[in-house]
Structure formats: structure tokens, C-alpha cells
Amino acid sequence: MNPVLLIDFGSTYTKVTAVDLDAPRLLGTSNSYTTVQTDINNGLAAALEKLEQTTGRLDFSARYACSSAAGGLRMLASGLVPELTAEAAKTASLGAGAKVLKTYAFKLNEDDAEEIKRLDPDIFLLCGGTDGGNTETVIHNAKVLAYVGGNYPIIYAGNRNASRECARILEGREVHIVENVMPAFGKLNIEPTQKQIRDVFLARIVQAKGLTEASELISGIMMPTPSAVMAAMKLLAEGTKTQTGIGDLVAVDVGGATTDIYSVCEGLPDDPRTSLKGLPEPYIKRTVEGDIGMRYSIRGIVDAAGLERIAKIAGVSEDQATETIDLFATKTDTLPFDATSQAVDEALASMAVRVAVKRHAGRLEELFGLGGLKLVQSGKNLVNVDKLIVTGGSLIHTEHTGRIASYGFYDGEEDPESLRPKQADVLVDRKYIIAAMGLLSEHHPDAALKIMKQELVKDDTAK
């Protein structure tokens, strides 16, 4: 046996997963509260003690970790035009596993400067202008950042003609210059920025989060947790040189504060007559719905879906739904404790999935003009994606996972323009191993893929 330990330092829980590379197979999982405010080793030790009750004492050949502790990788980004370079900056940041606190467009003003100082991000991504295009805005924004000050690194990924001047303006700060995220109009180039974000995370952010206390126990903290999930989804979809993947997929992770959506597919129009609107969509895409969560952001679900609909899905009165939602919102560690609270919790999860997938997916509009009917697609086409991966406590600790997940499917009557999946097999991450498999894939992709195929369980409970 060749056991490896995979650790996810989460904001609330530290999750540990043990695998055997020789089989390969899953040996066991466990978790404990993350103790990032004191000594992160305490939470890790408690999780390992629980793991040993299942696996026995193991001599691990390697220990790898990812982290979203202490708020994850908090980023701010700025660009020139909201729909173009600012959106490209946001896409690059989310794709690198960051939590984007805010994206600014045009010139930063005094209010923006005060907000940036207050938010004090882990990294600021400074973008703006295509190569050879506008330089005035990004140079102005560099001056604002110099005025604001701070100890966070700045990644410059804007117009190459302004890169050196911006570096001079920011002299004395940690500045990393990479290729423009949008070198030409409508062309994305996000990989260099994502690589630099990850390098900064490894070199600096890990220490800032206090995770170096665990350095003697692990081989290394390799990436933010969302990056690990993205790596796992890419591997699962594409496969390896010796194993086939499962093809195009969408993944939904419903958390207490946010809901993360991932898609791995080209997302191009089905009809060749359809024209594309906006920036090209990345093959691997991540979006984060910061207002959609099962506890801390529960009001966002109610605002988006409506109390009446949540009560109807749950089969309870609006007063019962309100009482339960108020309890979940004020006592965020509350788990469903009776039939009513379970029904409301599942209804909230259903609407979280629906709203988040709808926002992630693109739209197809029919426009009538002088030339007749035109089809215009904005965003990503997920209609033909036939695999939906789901994780998160509200989805894995229920007997109705498939039914909840199906609210992410296309609904022609209610929203005919949406490009959500029409139908898909629902695969459930019951043991919370996806991030761990993303970590494992960095060194042992075949083992990681085989374990995911073993452990992601198909659920046929549809609505």
C-alpha cells in the first residue's frame, strides 16, 4: 500500500482524505473545525485523529494541501470597459481560484480608493486597454493604487505599452507584469495571469493566512481550493493518456455563503446561423454567486427565487418557511431537525442550484431586424452537457439529491432563452473528495481519475 494524504484547509472545516496509490482507491475521509485563528495544526490534528478511526495509523508517502481558509484568496480587479477588459480581469481571477470582492471599470475615483484601502485585498489585478490602445486609464489607476498604498501584490495584465510606466509609478510595491488579459478586441489571454496569481498565492499568501504553521506536516500547499476543484473537473471531463474522461460537464458546489459553478465545455452555438455576443467564453469556466448560500447568504436565495415559490416547493405555508429561514439565517450552524426544516432546506438548495446555474449559463435571443430573424448567443451554451456534478452539504446529506439538482436543468416554459442543460446524469460527491482529487491530479492524474469514477455516485431521484 502507498498511502497519500490530501488536506483542504477550509474556512470552516479542515477536510482530510486518504488514498492508496497502489490500488488506487479511497481509504477514508474526515473533517474537523479549522483553527486558523489559533494554530491551524490543532484542527488538522483533530481531523487526522478521526481519520485514523477509519483507516488505522498510516505512514503517508506524501501530504498535499489546498486552502480557502481565512476567506480564501481575496482579489480586486480593475479594467477599462465593464463588458471587456474588466470582465476579462474577473474571468481570469475566478479561473485562478480567487474570491473576487469587486471589479472596477474606467478610472478609479476617490470613493474607489477609500474602498480599496478598506477591503485590503490579497492581490490587486490591474488591467485596461488592448495592446496599442488606451493607456490613460490604466496609468491613472496605477497612480491611484500608489496613492492608496498597502502591502498586497499588484499583478499588471493590461496594455503592454503602459506596463513599464505603471511599474515605475508603483515602485516600491511588489508588482508582477504579465501578458495582457485582452491583447486585442474580443480576444482573451487569461492563462499567464492565472499562473501568476497561483505563483503569488504559493509564495506569499499562504504565509499571510498563517498556514505555514502546518508546513512541517505537509509536502506543500499547492493551490487555492477552487483551483483544485477546477483541476479535478478538467481531469474528469478530459481524462488522461490511459483513461477516457466522462466528457463535457457542469459542477455545482452549494455552500453556506456562496455557490460556485464550474463548466468544462466549449459552449459554442448549436445553430451555425447564431452569432456570438460579448467576450469568448473560456473552456473551463468558474463563476461564484456571492449572494446565494444556504446560511450566510440565505436571504439572497429568497430574494432571487421568492418566498412563495420556496414555500410551494417545500410544501409548507409561507409563515412556516419564513420561520425556518429566519432560524437558519440567525443560527447558521443549524442543520435540518424535523420534516418542515428538511423540506425548506431542500427547497432553498433547489433554488440555489437553479439561480446559480441560470446565471452561469448563456442565453439565446431571437432578434428581428431589417434582415429578418437573427439568433444571438451571449455566454456559454450548456444545452447539450449531459453530466452534472454536485457537492455541498445540502446536496450530499439528503435522499433527494437528484431532484434538487434537476432544478438546474433547462425550463422552456419559465425561461426559454436560457442555455442550461436540457437533461443530465447527476453525479454526487457524497464523500467530499473533489478538491482532494484535484490536488492528487497534480502528481497522480490516473489515480485521481480512477478514484473519482469510483466515488462519484449517480443519483436518479428527479423531480
Buried (B, 14 or more C-beta within 10 A) or exposed (E): EBBBBBBBBBBBBBBBBBBBBEBBBBBBBBBBEBBBEEEBBBBBBBBBEBBBEEBEEBEBEBBBBBBBBBEBBBBBBBBBBEEBBBBBBBBBBBBBBBBBBBBBBBBBEEEBBEBBEEBBBBBBBBBBBBBEBBBEBBBBBBBBBBEBEBEBBBBBBBBBBBBEEBBEBBEEBBBBBBBBBBBEEEBBBBBBBBEBBBBBBBEBBBEEBBBEBBBEBBBEBBBBBBBBBBBBBBBBBBBBEEEEBBBBBBBBBBBBBBBBBBBBBEBEBEEEEBEBEBBBBBBBBBBBBBBBBBBBBBEBBBEBBEBEBBBEBBEBEEEBBBBBBEBBBEEBEBEBEEEBBBBBBBBBBBBBBBBBBBBBBBBBEEEEEEEEEEBBBBBBBBBBBBBBBBBBBBBBEBEBBBBBBBBBBBBEEEBEEBBBBBEBBBBBBBBBBBBBBBBBBBBBBBBBBBBBBEBBEEBEBEE
